Amino acid sequence: MRQKILVTGGAGYIGSHTCVELLAADYDIVVVDNFSNSKPAVLDRVAQIAGRAIVWHEGDLRNRSLLRQLFDRHHFAGVLHCAGVKAIAEAQRLPLKYYQHNLEASLTLLDVMAERGVQRLVFSSSATVYGEAARVPYREEAPLAPNTVYGRSKMMVEDVLHDLVQADPAWHIAILRYFNPVGAHPSGLIGEDPSGPINNLMPHICQVAIGKQAELSIFGHDYPTPDGTGVRDYLHVMDMAAGHVKALQYLSGESGLLTLNLGMGRGHSVLEVLRAFEQVCGIRIPSRYVPRRAGDLACYYADACRAADVLGWRAKRSLFEMCADAWRWQVQNPNGYE
Ligand SMILES: O=c1ccn([C@@H]2O[C@H](COP(=O)(O)OP(=O)(O)O[C@H]3O[C@H](CO)[C@H](O)[C@H](O)[C@H]3O)[C@@H](O)[C@H]2O)c(=O)[nH]1
């Protein structure tokens, strides 16, 4: 019999790609999403790719009675907790919103899981928990010192999970610290569809490529990096999705707490990403140097050894595939899921 997994935030960018991988790995899934930054149409596309219908519920994780109903109706073998809010600048303006949606929602979910005896969890954290002080490549043991509200909201949940496992070693928990997910499912049916202002590099490049923006602003070219632009660990979202499935499978045998970086283990500069995109897509992307963006670090990337050692997981897809898949999604869906 198939195991059934609750996926919170399953209509989001990472959640939706992870649903595809879960279904391919023969899990049953139930999605709960408040659609604050996504649309139900995403789940139709996931079902189309998988060739299977998807059960989903609209709702907020802080709604304890909704969660209780879900856990009563379904027998869950585990939870993938991808739901959350993630805009760094907005978090600085609206800290309470971020603590409510990222921390309070997680507490409510954990409470209902404990109540119903479901103790297997994969949690979406972020490399941003490491902060400025960490040395590259970031290892999981590096001290945490996030410099944003968003980062602190993720770190707080990590702390709660540590305390939970200390108190009751029967929990099986994996914390996944994401580096920079980009790209899309190769079908072009699902991808990143940011609502509101676009913050991240790859969606910006796609917007310029499709003619919705005149040029790409490159934030800073005087960083202490080989070409002066910021360096990040870009990871294909399908590789990231596969990492979730591996973590979930690992947890079926192991209890305790496992913290893992999900990254390629190498960095690419803004200019490298831009050139790769131009080469793969055959489009010139006009760009202009502008001052550094406040809060950006010069360079960081993952030490990805632990995920390889413990899960046997490695990123397989190249920067070229990330660009090609992001572009296919953009061309096939110029207005996202609308
Ligand atoms: O229009 C843009 C957008 C980005 N960049 C540069 O591209 C790189 C990547 O920027 P992103 O905004 O794509 O990614 P960040 O690394 O800044 O942000 C990521 O890491 C953050 C933590 O540091 C949060 O986790 C966030 O959600 C996640 O997307 C940076 O050097 C940035 O300065 C540009 O030059 N121009």
The ligand as an SDF file (V2000), in Angstrom:
LIG
                    3D

 36 38  0  0  0  0  0  0  0  0999 V2000
   17.6970   41.3950  -10.3730 O   0  0  0  0  0  0  0  0  0  0  0  0
   18.6350   40.8390   -9.7750 C   0  0  0  0  0  0  0  0  0  0  0  0
   18.4060   39.8440   -8.8010 C   0  0  0  0  0  0  0  0  0  0  0  0
   19.5030   39.2980   -8.1800 C   0  0  0  0  0  0  0  0  0  0  0  0
   20.7630   39.6800   -8.4950 N   0  0  0  0  0  0  0  0  0  0  0  0
   21.9130   39.0330   -7.8500 C   0  0  0  0  0  0  0  0  0  0  0  0
   21.7890   37.6430   -8.0960 O   0  0  0  0  0  0  0  0  0  0  0  0
   22.2570   36.9010   -6.9920 C   0  0  0  0  0  0  0  0  0  0  0  0
   21.1500   35.9900   -6.5120 C   0  0  0  0  0  0  0  0  0  0  0  0
   20.0800   36.7770   -6.0140 O   0  0  0  0  0  0  0  0  0  0  0  0
   18.6550   36.1380   -5.6670 P   0  0  0  0  0  0  0  0  0  0  0  0
   17.7950   37.2560   -5.2220 O   0  0  0  0  0  0  0  0  0  0  0  0
   18.2040   35.2990   -6.8120 O   0  0  0  0  0  0  0  0  0  0  0  0
   19.0010   35.1400   -4.4990 O   0  0  0  0  0  0  0  0  0  0  0  0
   19.5560   35.4480   -3.0350 P   0  0  0  0  0  0  0  0  0  0  0  0
   20.7540   34.5790   -2.8680 O   0  0  0  0  0  0  0  0  0  0  0  0
   19.7160   36.8630   -2.7680 O   0  0  0  0  0  0  0  0  0  0  0  0
   18.3110   34.9590   -2.2030 O   0  0  0  0  0  0  0  0  0  0  0  0
   18.1910   33.6250   -1.8710 C   0  0  0  0  0  0  0  0  0  0  0  0
   18.8070   33.4920   -0.6310 O   0  0  0  0  0  0  0  0  0  0  0  0
   18.2200   34.2850    0.3880 C   0  0  0  0  0  0  0  0  0  0  0  0
   19.0450   34.1330    1.5990 C   0  0  0  0  0  0  0  0  0  0  0  0
   20.2680   34.7620    1.4710 O   0  0  0  0  0  0  0  0  0  0  0  0
   16.7900   33.8670    0.6000 C   0  0  0  0  0  0  0  0  0  0  0  0
   16.7460   32.5420    1.0760 O   0  0  0  0  0  0  0  0  0  0  0  0
   16.0300   33.9910   -0.7040 C   0  0  0  0  0  0  0  0  0  0  0  0
   14.7240   33.5060   -0.5330 O   0  0  0  0  0  0  0  0  0  0  0  0
   16.7280   33.2130   -1.7760 C   0  0  0  0  0  0  0  0  0  0  0  0
   16.1110   33.4180   -3.0230 O   0  0  0  0  0  0  0  0  0  0  0  0
   22.7060   37.9110   -5.9510 C   0  0  0  0  0  0  0  0  0  0  0  0
   24.0940   38.0880   -6.0820 O   0  0  0  0  0  0  0  0  0  0  0  0
   21.9700   39.1850   -6.3500 C   0  0  0  0  0  0  0  0  0  0  0  0
   22.6370   40.3460   -5.9850 O   0  0  0  0  0  0  0  0  0  0  0  0
   20.9840   40.6410   -9.4450 C   0  0  0  0  0  0  0  0  0  0  0  0
   22.1360   41.0050   -9.7350 O   0  0  0  0  0  0  0  0  0  0  0  0
   19.9150   41.1980  -10.0620 N   0  0  0  0  0  0  0  0  0  0  0  0
  1  2  2  0
  2  3  1  0
  2 36  1  0
  3  4  2  0
  4  5  1  0
  5  6  1  0
  5 34  1  0
  6  7  1  0
  6 32  1  0
  7  8  1  0
  8  9  1  0
  8 30  1  0
  9 10  1  0
 10 11  1  0
 11 12  2  0
 11 13  1  0
 11 14  1  0
 14 15  1  0
 15 16  2  0
 15 17  1  0
 15 18  1  0
 18 19  1  0
 19 20  1  0
 19 28  1  0
 20 21  1  0
 21 22  1  0
 21 24  1  0
 22 23  1  0
 24 25  1  0
 24 26  1  0
 26 27  1  0
 26 28  1  0
 28 29  1  0
 30 31  1  0
 30 32  1  0
 32 33  1  0
 34 35  2  0
 34 36  1  0
M  END
$$$$
